[in-house]
Amino acid sequence: MVLLLLLSLFLVSVSALPAVVSGSETAGTVDAVINAASTESAIRFSADRAVRLKSFSTGGYAYTMYTLLPYGYAILCDETGALMEACYEESALPPYPIAHLKDFYYGGPLNYFILENGVFHELYTQQSLTAADLSSFAALDEQVRSSLSDARFASEAAQPLSALSNASTSYTIQPNYFKSLTKIPENKNGTCTIIAAVLLFSYYDTYVNDSFIATANELSNNSEALHTILCYEVYGSKDHGGIFIRDALSGFNDYLSTTSCGKRMTSIYSPEDTARGKILSELAAGRPVIASMGVHLGSEWDHSVVVYGITFTSASDLSTATINAHMGWKDNPNNNRVLSLGWFYECGYMICANHSYGSWHSTGSYSHSRTCTVCGETEYQPHAETWNAIRQKCNRCGYSGPLTEPFRYGEAECCA
């Protein structure tokens, strides 16, 4: 009887699960959140079993993992109901075991831990957390949950919002391509940033310019070839291991300089919304990126993924957005996931080695823009910088209407 009671604490149906978001939260609301982020519009998902997960910052329960019917899993934040991660693949496996009487801790996407005999270790690699690691995960957890809570409060305080403000917007780039990737390099020594670059270069080689990768080194012909080359460029003779995107750029660009693709890579790293804003603007322009999570985490736990889609609400903070990402794991059924953007703090993206811009065109009452004819990157400039006060006209693009100030959202700009 005691054992059955203990099991019931960890293995419960959603209908029997205590409210985890608010006193009025129901299984139907959980299902609504899960289906709103689904990548399979033809299938209606419902939460089945639930496992409570603890927070590194409070030590108490703060997240819940749900197994889904007919398949898949999702992890939600208890306080806000926000989706942290989900996988809607038919072959998806939940990252935490069901009905396992242990203390499970959630460190964000790809970071799954258990506390046993006073020691925290990763569920799959068994790697233990140091005191510094615990402090880093606690800081990140606090920042993410605080940001989500603030965003929810701001949204509720602003009610009633217009339907336009509440409407979500999505940008997705070649999802079938990323979902169909099967030949993926093997990550043996923490080279997820390198693998993310391999997958990004492969996309560009397929859809933008086939000079990114030599035919013999393409994933379809040799899944390890480019991985090996980039590891050499990035690490040289040093041991392989976790590395930030910004620290791998030199090696990536050394490789790109050996091709005729005319591109190089750069990155934005920021604890604020700058990097997230860049992720949004690149995806809105039809360009996938690589992203890393964890402003507080060291490179050992700072996972990098390829991002090819985003869903956001213009009235909400970007930390509430979700992204479509490929994990870059060989032979893993959970490669394509929906993740909370709130965990991510670095964006690696492609730019031209030498831009070739077209002419300037007005974008409205605040700015004009020009677009690179090679890579499609758009540069914006305020009319005010080239305004002719006598003629009341922009000398650069010819705009002659009234001037306005921009409404700024992270790094993106649009006219008020």
JOHU-V328224 format. One record per residue. SS is DSSP state (A for helix, B for strand, O for the rest). Layout:
ss
SS
SS
//
This chain:
ss
O
A
A
A
A
A
A
A
A
A
O
B
B
A
A
A
O
O
O
O
O
O
O
O
O
O
A
A
A
A
A
A
A
A
A
A
O
O
O
O
O
O
O
O
O
B
B
B
B
B
B
B
B
B
O
O
O
O
O
O
B
B
B
B
B
B
B
B
B
O
O
O
B
B
B
B
B
O
O
O
O
O
B
B
B
B
B
O
O
O
O
O
O
O
O
O
O
O
O
O
O
O
B
B
B
B
O
O
O
O
O
B
B
B
B
B
O
O
B
B
B
B
O
O
O
O
O
B
O
O
A
A
A
A
A
A
A
A
A
A
A
A
A
A
A
A
A
A
A
A
A
A
A
A
A
A
A
O
O
O
O
O
A
A
A
A
O
B
B
B
B
B
O
O
A
A
A
A
A
O
O
O
O
O
O
O
O
O
O
O
O
A
A
A
A
A
A
A
A
A
A
A
A
A
A
A
A
O
O
O
O
O
O
O
A
A
A
O
O
O
O
O
O
O
A
A
A
A
A
A
A
A
A
A
A
O
O
O
O
O
O
O
O
O
A
A
A
A
A
A
A
A
A
A
A
A
O
O
O
O
O
O
B
B
B
B
B
B
B
O
O
O
O
A
A
A
A
A
A
A
A
A
A
A
O
O
O
O
B
B
B
B
B
O
O
O
O
O
O
O
O
O
O
B
B
B
B
B
B
B
B
B
B
O
O
O
O
A
A
A
O
B
B
B
B
B
O
O
O
O
O
O
O
O
O
B
B
B
B
B
A
A
A
B
B
B
B
B
B
B
B
B
O
O
O
O
B
O
O
O
B
B
O
O
O
O
B
B
B
B
B
B
O
O
O
O
O
B
B
B
B
B
A
A
A
A
B
B
O
O
O
O
B
B
O
O
O
O
O
O
O
O
O
O
O
B
B
B
B
O
O
B
B
B
B
O
//
